[in-house]
Amino acid sequence: MPILALYSGILGLLLVYLSLNVAMNRKKLKIGIGDGENKDMARLIRVQANFIEYVPIALILLAVFESNHGHAMVAHIAGGMLVVGRFLHAYGLGKTVKVSFGRAAGMVLTWLSILGLAGANIYYFVMTQVLV
């Protein structure tokens, strides 16, 4: 699954960056666990957590789509939307807890990627298993 390899690799690098950001700020602020009631730390933790909440299901959907021989261009569009969405969201929420273009656009792109892949996988199932 070369397409999954590409996007999971890129997203894995982004997760490491987000995790290092949390760890370095924990050290700088001397916060061992939790957010220490520090608003900036809480925001950084949410950036990382939001990534972890959405990316695994999206990658599972991409893996299923690719393993069922889904069209490569569709897989690249969904994977690209997911990567751009996660970058935008991390940037937007990383700057402010208020509504921002990056945060909103990032979530929309992430949701569209998940919805598109979920719909494509359901369509594949119906076409190959139900309507046979």
N, C-alpha and C positions, 0 to 999 in steps of 0.2 A: 504494500500500500504506500507507494511513493508520495502521493498527495498528502496523506495523513502524516507521513514522516516530515514533510516540509512544514506544515502548519503547527504540528505538535512541537517540533523543534523550536520554531520561532516563539511560540507561546511559553514553552519551557524556559527560554531565556528571559522572557518578560517576567515570569513568576520569580525567577532567581533575583532579578533586579528589584522587584517589589519587596521580596523577603529581606534582601540585604538592606534596603531602605528602612524597613521596620527595625531590623537588628541594630543597625548603626545608630538610629535615633534612640533606641532603648539604652544603648551604651552611653550616648551623649547626655541623655536626660536622667540616667541612672534609674531606669524603670525595669525591674526584673520580669514582671508578669502583668498582664492587663495594660491599661492605659495610664495608670497613676493619676487619674482624673485630669490628665493633660489633653486639651482639645486637639492639639496638633497630632499627638500620638494616637488618639482615638480615630482621627481621620485617616492616618496612614494605615492603621490596622484594618479599617473598613475598605480601603482601596484593595489591599491584599485579599481580604476575605471575600469581597464581591467577585474578584477574579476567580477565586477558588470555587465559588458557588456556581458560576456559569460555565466556565471553560470545560470541565469534565464531561457534562452532558453534550455539549456541542461537539467535542472530539469523538465521543461515542457515536453520535449521529453521523458524523463525517466518516468514521470507520465503517459503519454499516452501509452507508451509501456507496462508498468506494468498493467495499467487498461484494456488493451486489452489482458491480459493473456500471454504476451510475456514470453519466456523462462527465468527462474530466473537466470540461469548462464550467459546469455547474458546481462541481466540487471546489474548483479554484475560486469561483465567485463567492461561494459560501465561506470558504476558508479565509479568503482575503477580507471579506466583510467582518468576520470574527476578529481577525488580527487588528484591523484598523479600529474596529469598535472597542476592543479592549485597550488599545493604546490611547484612544481619545478619552475613554472613561477614566482610565488611571490618571491621565494628565488633568482632566477637568476636576475630578474629585480630589486629586492630589493638591490642587491649588485652593479650593474653597468647598465648604459644605453646602453652599448655596447652589441654586440651579445655574448651570453654565452650559455653553454650547458643547464643550467636550463631553461633559457628563451625559447630557441628553442625547446627543448624536451617537455616542458610544453605546448607550443602552439600546437605542433604536436599531443600530447595526447588529448588535449582538442578538437581539430578539428576532430580527429578520433572518439572520443566519440560522438560528435554531428552528424557527417556524418553517423556513424553506426546506431545510434538511428533514425535519419531522414529516412535513407534507410529502416530500419526495419518497421517503421510506414507506409511508403508508400507501402511497400510490403504487409503488413497486409491489408491495404485498398484495394489494387488491388485484392488480393486473396479473400477477403470477400465481396466486393461490386461490383467490375467490372466483375470479372470472375464467377459470380454466375449463 
